[in-house]
């Protein structure tokens, strides 16, 4: 990936804080959910409940697909990312705390929480490593995507 493409991807990651994440259910059907994320370069992190369906799905199959984008009033202004990736549980508490800090940095206006932020032991933190990124930019033509192997 060239530097200009990398910088565009990083800018889009930094501009957003939620992604739609698809995992595979036991019956083979995809399950898409919206989660908050933090990122360190191209590595993304998200958390979920210990006994959540996402955690159970990922324990069986670590493959995920995800999208990061935003609503726009004009179809030809659509920009965003689509990724095929692998999601692994973060077992190292230091990396887990770092990941949770990265996620909280996405919400600087949040001064207080209705409930306390869970600690690392109360959640599953996942590290998402992209394998292929599709960079969407409809301003370059309807449905324009640039396929970027990682």
C-alpha positions in Angstrom: 0.0 0.0 0.0 1.4 3.4 -0.9 1.7 6.2 1.6 -1.2 8.3 0.2 -3.6 5.3 0.5 -2.4 4.5 4.0 -2.9 8.1 5.1 -6.4 8.2 3.6 -7.3 5.0 5.5 -5.9 6.3 8.7 -7.8 9.6 8.3 -11.0 7.7 7.9 -10.3 5.5 10.9 -9.5 8.6 13.0 -12.7 10.4 11.8 -15.1 7.7 13.0 -15.7 5.8 16.2 -18.3 3.1 15.3 -18.1 0.2 12.9 -20.5 -2.4 11.8 -18.9 -5.8 12.5 -20.1 -9.1 11.0 -19.2 -12.4 12.7 -20.4 -15.9 11.8 -23.1 -17.5 13.9 -23.1 -21.3 14.6 -25.7 -21.8 11.9 -23.5 -20.1 9.3 -25.5 -16.9 9.0 -23.6 -13.7 9.4 -24.5 -11.5 12.4 -23.8 -7.8 12.0 -23.7 -5.5 15.0 -22.5 -1.9 15.6 -19.6 -1.5 18.0 -17.4 1.3 19.1 -13.7 1.0 18.2 -10.3 2.5 18.9 -7.4 2.1 16.6 -3.6 2.1 16.7 -2.7 2.6 13.1 -4.5 0.0 11.1 -5.1 -2.3 14.1 -8.6 -1.9 15.5 -9.9 -2.8 19.0 -13.4 -3.3 20.2 -14.9 -4.8 23.4 -18.0 -6.8 24.1 -19.5 -8.7 27.0 -17.9 -11.9 28.2 -20.9 -14.0 27.2 -22.0 -12.1 24.2 -23.0 -13.7 20.9 -20.0 -11.9 19.2 -17.6 -13.4 21.7 -19.1 -16.9 21.2 -19.0 -16.5 17.4 -15.4 -15.3 17.4 -14.4 -18.2 19.6 -15.4 -20.5 16.8 -14.3 -18.5 13.8 -12.1 -15.4 14.0 -13.0 -14.1 10.5 -14.9 -10.8 10.5 -16.1 -8.3 7.9 -16.6 -4.7 8.9 -17.6 -1.3 7.5 -16.7 2.1 8.7 -18.6 5.0 7.2 -21.1 7.8 7.8 -24.4 9.0 6.4 -24.2 11.6 3.6 -26.9 13.5 1.9 -25.5 12.8 -1.6 -24.8 9.3 -2.9 -21.7 10.5 -4.8 -20.2 11.7 -1.5 -20.1 8.3 0.1 -16.6 7.4 1.5 -15.7 4.7 3.9 -13.9 1.5 4.6 -14.8 -2.2 4.2 -12.5 -4.8 5.6 -11.9 -8.5 5.7 -10.0 -9.1 9.0 -9.2 -11.5 11.8 -10.3 -10.8 15.4 -8.3 -12.2 18.3 -9.0 -11.9 22.0 -6.5 -9.6 23.8 -5.3 -11.6 26.8 -2.5 -9.2 27.9 -4.0 -6.8 30.4 -1.5 -4.0 29.4 -2.6 -4.2 25.7 -6.2 -4.5 26.9 -6.0 -1.3 29.0 -4.3 0.5 26.1 -7.1 -0.7 23.8 -9.8 0.6 26.2 -8.0 3.9 26.5 -7.9 4.2 22.6 -11.7 3.6 22.6 -12.4 6.2 25.2 -10.3 8.8 23.3 -12.9 8.6 20.6 -15.4 10.2 23.0 -13.7 13.3 24.4 -17.0 15.1 25.1 -18.1 12.3 27.4 -17.4 13.7 30.9 -19.4 11.2 32.9 -20.9 7.8 32.2 -24.3 6.7 33.4 -22.6 3.5 34.5 -18.9 3.1 35.2 -16.7 1.9 32.3 -16.0 -1.8 32.8 -12.5 -2.9 33.6 -10.5 -5.3 31.5 -11.5 -8.4 33.5 -15.2 -7.6 33.0 -15.2 -7.6 29.2 -13.6 -9.3 26.1 -11.3 -7.0 24.2 -10.6 -8.0 20.6 -7.8 -6.9 18.3 -8.8 -6.7 14.7 -6.1 -7.2 12.1 -7.1 -6.3 8.5 -6.3 -8.7 5.7 -7.9 -6.7 2.9 -9.2 -3.2 3.0 -11.7 -1.7 0.4 -11.4 2.1 0.3 -14.7 3.5 -0.9 -14.8 6.9 -2.6 -17.8 7.5 -4.8 -16.5 11.0 -5.7 -14.3 9.1 -8.1 -17.2 7.3 -9.7 -20.3 5.4 -8.6 -19.2 2.4 -6.5 -15.5 3.2 -6.8 -13.4 1.1 -4.5 -9.7 0.6 -4.2 -8.8 -2.9 -3.0 -5.8 -2.8 -0.6 -4.2 -6.0 0.6 -2.5 -5.8 4.0 
